[in-house]
């Protein structure tokens, strides 16, 4: 089986428009969450979100193309460029068939259908955009990456709600492992800060409420009351080990394994016994050929909803047993909010960076312990630690789950 490593990372999040800004913000325990400014949210008592501020897509995307595409695709293309540049990969010098792309999104540009339906109703069919269909598809960004970079390897999109990013990275690694590509561009993206999406989640009573937006996301804290909806993109360059070594690439971490599952229980609520996420974790451990006690850090899904955090804690106990007490567990959503389809990819990148820098980002806003959430959540301050292997877990609407594992790179 061919080994896979991470050689490039591109992050655009509420903490910053590049990887360094995001990582520095996470380690510093800084919140990127604030009041909604993307649209008029004055009808809500707590209009809170994690917005990507100061994003300049024209730095990364051709102006003509930018006029045609959705913000989510622009985020994906920008993060891809950051990741490719970070990897120092000369794409044009490699066989086009040897590079592929698997990206994921939970919503993509679905809001474009609503906007164009309004134009149709008000002004007739001639006002519907000719780019609507090609801009709203879940696979729009993967197609644009291939066209922009000229890469012809395996290319497809994945959607598994909020477990999308982790699932996409898992598929990228499998493509390389089976020999269908040497390099894969993988990750997730989302731009859900549209009035209709926000209204939908608000109607579900799923969104966090707090007088101070920076304290609204409170994973594992007893006083948590919901999640913060956010936007962003996370793209990783995964590369076959010998290919990376041959070109002298900087390696962040080694890919170890992935697992996915479904609760088969409910479209919204996680199964109380945690069987779904536990199953994904167990599959990832088997795929990585690692015992539970080989995992030192878990970047948890940790949305801040009362049920999710309790169920995830239970699942970690069930899989790791006595070792759960020694695990370092944190939720970086306390600082970024929940980036939906991008979350698993961004948090996977954080797990890889944790292996690289040997620093665990904290769970901020953790002030009141919950008896049902009794693990070491690295409260409020980052922690230096020996991290051999780091895991990232994700849970999504529809019962989708993913778990991915990265290992510290110590040389071939």
Secondary structure, DSSP 8 states (H G I E B T S, - for coil): ---EEEEEEEEEBTTBSSHHHHHHHHHHT----EE--SS--TTSTT-EEB---S--GGGTS-HHHHTTS-HHHHHHHHHHHHHHHHHT--GGGS-GGGEEEEEE-SSTTTHHHHHHHHHHHHH-GGGS-TTHHHHHSTTHHHHHHHHHHT--S-EEEE--GGGHHHHHHHHHHHHHHTTS-SEEEEEEEE---SHHHHHHHHHTT-B---SSGGGS--TTBTT---B-BB-EEEEEEEEEHHHHHHTT----EEEEEEEEEE--S-SSS--TT-HHHHHHHHHHHHHHT--GGG--EEE----S-HHHHHHHHHHHHHHHGGGGGG-EEE-THHHH-B-GGGHHHHHHHHHHHHHHH-EE--BTT--SBBTTB-SB--BSS-EE---SEEEEEEEETTTEEEEEEEEE----
